[in-house]
Amino acid sequence: MANRRRKGSRTVQTGRVDVQKGVHQLGRSVKKIQLSLRRAERKIEADAQDRIRKLRKEARTQLAVLRGHQREASRILTRLSTAADDTWGDLKRAADRALLDAREVADSMIKRFRRAVSE
């Protein structure tokens, strides 16, 4: 009988059960947090992919506009090369305006994309 362990008092057993319940509840809380983090990560990734799609679409649109400006400037340059001396100034001003517009569109596009990437 000397080898038998004494179970301990009732309060020790109750305390032990309470601690075990707390550990179990803490484990469940950890699992809930991990699940919430995975959901948040998936949502952030989905939002980022959506944002990337929108930026690409906007970039394609802006590039089409820039290509239009480029074609217009090329046409003006072709006309410049065949123009008479008296209309040279008018064509030069038109070409300068077209190039200025194209540069402004390109600059604003670059600023928007940089801002979008840095947010």
C-alpha positions, 0 to 999 in steps of 0.5 A, spaced: 500 500 500 505 504 500 506 504 493 499 507 491 499 514 490 494 519 493 490 522 488 490 529 491 485 533 494 479 535 491 481 542 489 487 540 486 483 536 481 479 541 480 484 546 479 488 541 474 481 540 470 480 548 470 487 548 467 486 543 462 480 546 459 484 553 459 489 550 455 484 546 450 480 553 449 487 556 448 488 551 442 481 552 439 483 560 439 489 559 436 486 555 430 481 560 429 486 565 429 490 561 424 483 560 420 482 568 420 489 569 418 488 565 412 482 568 410 485 575 410 491 573 406 486 570 401 482 576 401 488 581 400 491 576 395 484 577 391 484 584 392 491 585 389 489 581 383 483 585 382 487 591 382 493 589 378 487 587 373 484 594 373 491 597 372 493 593 366 486 595 363 488 602 364 495 601 362 492 598 355 487 604 354 492 609 356 497 606 351 492 606 346 491 613 347 499 614 346 500 610 340 494 614 337 498 621 339 505 617 336 501 616 329 498 623 329 505 626 330 508 621 325 503 624 320 505 631 322 512 629 321 511 626 314 507 632 312 512 637 315 517 633 310 513 635 304 511 642 306 512 648 303 516 653 307 510 658 308 506 652 312 512 650 315 511 654 322 504 652 322 505 644 321 511 645 326 507 648 331 501 643 330 507 637 331 509 641 338 502 641 340 501 633 339 508 631 342 506 636 348 499 632 349 503 625 348 508 627 353 503 630 358 499 623 358 505 619 358 507 623 365 500 623 368 500 615 366 507 614 370 505 618 376 498 614 377 501 607 376 507 609 381 502 612 386 498 605 385 504 601 386 506 605 392 499 605 396 
